[in-house]
Amino acid sequence: MKKNYCYLILFVVILFWGNAFAQKDSITNKQNDSVTAATLAQYTTKLAEIEQQRISDSVKRAELEKSLKSLKTTDNLKKEELQKELEKLNSRDSVRIASKKAQIDALRSKIKGHPVKGFFNDTLFFIYSKLGSFSAHDRAAAISNRLEVLGDNYLFNTDSLKITEAENTIDLMYNESIITSISENDAIWNNTSKLQLAKTYKKIITDEITRYRKETSFKTLAKEIALALLVLGVLVLLIYFSGKLFNWTASKIRDQKGKRIKGIKIKNYELFNADRQVNLLILVNTLIKWLFIALLIYIALPVLFGIFPWTQNFAETLFSYILNPVKKVAFGIWAYLPNLITIIVLIIIFRYILRFARFLKNEIARGNLTIDGFYPDWANPTYQIVRVLILAFLLIVIFPYLPGSDSPVFKGVSVFLGFLFTFGSMGSLSNVIAGIVLTYMRLFKINDRVKIGDVTGDVIEKSLLVTRIRSIKNEIISIPNSTVMSSHTINYSSDTVTNGLILHTTVTIGYDVPWKDIHQALLTAADRTENLLKEPKPFVLQTSLEDFYVAYQINAYTKEANKQAGIYSELHKNIQNCCNEMGIEILSPHYRAARDGNMTTIPSDYLDKDYKAPSFNVKVDKDKP
């Protein structure tokens, strides 16, 4: 079963490569044909004019030679005249050949010849020029077909391949069939004479047919088939034993669970437990197994292709699929080294510039370096802005040195990313700009007690996008910087250390209580409250005189702005105690005290032990019935 599976894989791979090569050759031939035809069209007129000159000169030469033969031996003057004309024609012929050679030399770098294929798909020689109505491509295809016919002719004898001269060409013939005709243009393309080129073609064709006969003999084919079967057998055995080997390594990995394989931990975080680590190692083992099998098949295919002469080119192509990319990568890296070194030097220079900027930031933040009008808390945000600008400038500088920076695809991706960044982050950019403005406005700093809109709490984080506040109920509230900019902000902590923060609360007392008594009670309550300063002294303000009560406001200084809630709570408690101690009732406008027969609102702990509720006052008028 495993052998059949391997054979099936091998067959599919061979079929795939064969189709790929066929498609590649057809595409290449079409491209070569189009380039050759387009380039030759530019020189057709010139070569045609030169050829017309040759034909007319050859006709005239034949007439002169005929006239020379018809003259008598005594007519020397006429002979000399005709001889001079012949010499002039010969001189013109050498000029013509030189002109044609110059035209063809100009074509050499632009035109690729059409190959004449041998029996094993190898190239025997190239055809560059047309002959009569046959293009170079048609000539190469016709010669290849005639060679196939010769190869199938078991009566072929190398001595039967002869060279004969025609009027304008030299023909290579087998019996009565013309294998190929060599023209003057063919000789010039190959930098030789027509006769010498014909002899070269004859030797190439003779050697190819002889080789073909030898390679396709029954004895040779039997050896090649046996060798191919041997290679396949070795391949199957290697695949089989490699499977056994990797199965053995997989079982060894499972056996090490809980022994050497105990999982992977990074400090207190368990990245992989023992089971996951075993599964990962088995997966890696399986991947290596299939990569090794694929490598064996890839190495075996060129060996198999190299056995048979028809597929030897496939072997070279398979190896080229690995060697060519490696060469391209190596040459690409070598060619890119100057740009890479430039980028490395630029990165090193900008790195030291960033280090210097960070050094200045640290010195300013610590107070070692002072700049007029520049506050220490500006150091870090300013450094971040400068750092972004330096990195952006670095990217602009090294951009031309990046591989593929000039390609349209690279430019298109850059424009697309810029489009996304511009239109996809408009809200974020407004927050970033607001964050920068807030930094230099110095509205607040970390741990300040602030009120932004309806939110009150301590600032715990400032970023370019949001400001985070911990409320007095321990809630984390994130406020976009654009919202902070558009709303009013109260900072309770900014001037607290220097001048103190005034905390105040209002108590309403009826007109029946002397204002001096309530003043004293409120000042005593402030004096008893922890975290309220003795100096400056607390003070009382009478903020309003209402219909039924007077509003008294106690004001006291503190330097603990972050403890307002606790301070207010303790102050209210002390106000209640002090008023109760002085016999002052705190009555809201909605509370009415009736003294006849009713208890006071002061708690009993603050009253005398013999205190009794007053009796009802009843007055009787004796004069009235």
Secondary structure, DSSP 8 states (H G I E B T S, - for coil): -HHHHHHHHHHHHHHHHHHHHHHHHHHHHHHHHHHHHHHHHHHHHHHHHHHHHHHHHHHHHHHHHHHHHHS-TT-HHHHHHHHHHHHHHHHHHHHHHHHHHHHHHHHTTT---EEEE-TTS-EEEEE-S-BTTB-HHHHHHHHHHHHHHHHH-TT--GGGEEEEE-SS-EEEEETTEEEEEE-HHHHHHTTS-HHHHHHHHHHHHHHHHHHHHHHTSHHHHHHHHHHHHHHHHHHHHHHHHHHHHHHHHHHHHHHTBTTTB--EEETTEEEE-HHHHHHHHHHHHHHHHHHHHHHHHHHHHHHHHHHSGGGHHHHHHHHHHHHHHHHHHHHHHHHHHHHHHHHHHHHHHHHHHHHHHHHHHHHHHHTSS-BTTB-GGGHHHHHHHHHHHHHHHHHHHHGGGSTTTTSHHHHHHHHHHHHHHHHHSHHHHHHHHHHHHHHHHT---TT-EEEETTEEEEEEEE-SSEEEEEETTS-EEEEEHHHHHHS-EEESSTTHHHH-EEEEEEEEEETTS-HHHHHHHHHHHHHHSTT--SSS--EEEEEEE-SSEEEEEEEEEES-GGGHHHHHHHHHHHHHHHHHHTT-----TT-----TT---SS-GGGS-TT-----------TT--
